[in-house]
Amino acid sequence: MPLTQLLRVGLFGLPIYAEARTALALNGGRLDCSSGVPTIYVDITYPRYSMATFLKIQGVPLIQIQEGLFYELIDRGWYFPYTARYVFSR
C-alpha cells in the first residue's frame, strides 16, 4: 500500500475512524477567524499519566505507548510543548 493511501485510510485500512481521529486531534483547540482566514490552534502537551493504545484485539491492548514518558522529557527540558496551527486556504 502506498504511503499516501496508508495515511488517508489509516494503518489498518479502516477509514470509518477518520472523522473521530480528526475530532480528537482538534479537541481543546480554538478557532480564530479575525484575519478573515479560518485558523485552528491546538496546544500540544502530554499529561504525566497517559497511555495511547494503537491496537486492541478482543478488547486486549496489544500495542501501547506510554505518553507520560513525553511528560518526563518536558519536565527535564528536553522536549517542549507546542501549538499546532491549521490554516485553511480560501
C-alpha positions in Angstrom: 0.0 0.0 0.0 1.5 3.4 -0.9 2.3 5.7 1.9 -0.3 8.4 0.7 -3.0 5.8 0.8 -1.9 4.5 4.2 -2.1 8.0 5.7 -5.5 8.5 4.1 -7.2 5.3 5.3 -5.2 4.5 8.4 -2.8 1.7 9.3 -5.5 -1.0 9.4 -7.5 0.2 6.4 -10.4 1.5 8.5 -11.5 4.9 7.1 -14.6 4.8 9.3 -12.5 6.3 12.2 -11.1 9.2 10.2 -13.7 11.7 11.5 -13.2 10.6 15.1 -9.4 11.0 14.8 -9.9 14.5 13.4 -12.2 15.4 16.3 -9.8 14.0 18.8 -6.9 15.9 17.3 -8.8 19.2 17.4 -10.2 18.6 20.9 -9.3 21.6 23.1 -8.4 23.7 20.1 -9.6 27.2 19.4 -10.9 28.7 16.1 -9.8 32.2 15.1 -11.4 34.0 12.1 -10.2 37.5 12.9 -7.8 37.7 9.9 -10.6 36.5 7.5 -8.9 33.1 7.1 -10.2 30.4 9.5 -7.3 29.1 11.6 -7.4 26.4 14.3 -4.9 26.4 17.2 -4.3 23.3 19.3 -2.0 23.3 22.3 0.1 20.0 22.3 1.4 18.7 25.6 1.3 15.4 27.4 -0.1 14.6 30.8 2.0 12.7 33.4 -0.1 9.5 33.2 -1.3 8.9 29.7 -1.3 5.7 27.6 -2.1 5.7 23.9 -3.4 2.4 22.6 -2.8 1.7 18.9 -4.1 -1.9 18.6 -6.6 -3.9 20.5 -7.7 -7.4 19.8 -10.9 -8.6 21.5 -10.5 -5.7 24.0 -6.9 -6.5 25.0 -4.4 -3.8 24.2 -1.5 -5.2 22.2 0.4 -2.0 21.1 0.5 0.9 23.6 2.8 3.9 24.1 3.3 5.4 27.5 2.8 9.1 26.6 3.8 10.0 30.1 7.3 9.5 29.0 7.0 12.7 26.9 5.8 14.5 30.1 9.1 13.5 31.8 11.1 14.8 28.8 9.2 18.1 29.0 9.8 18.2 32.8 13.6 17.8 32.2 13.6 20.4 29.4 14.5 18.0 26.6 11.1 18.3 24.8 8.8 21.3 24.6 5.0 21.7 24.4 3.9 23.5 21.2 0.9 24.9 19.5 -0.2 23.3 16.2 -1.8 25.7 13.7 -4.1 24.6 10.9 -4.7 27.4 8.4 -7.5 26.9 5.8 -6.9 28.1 2.3 -9.5 30.1 0.5 
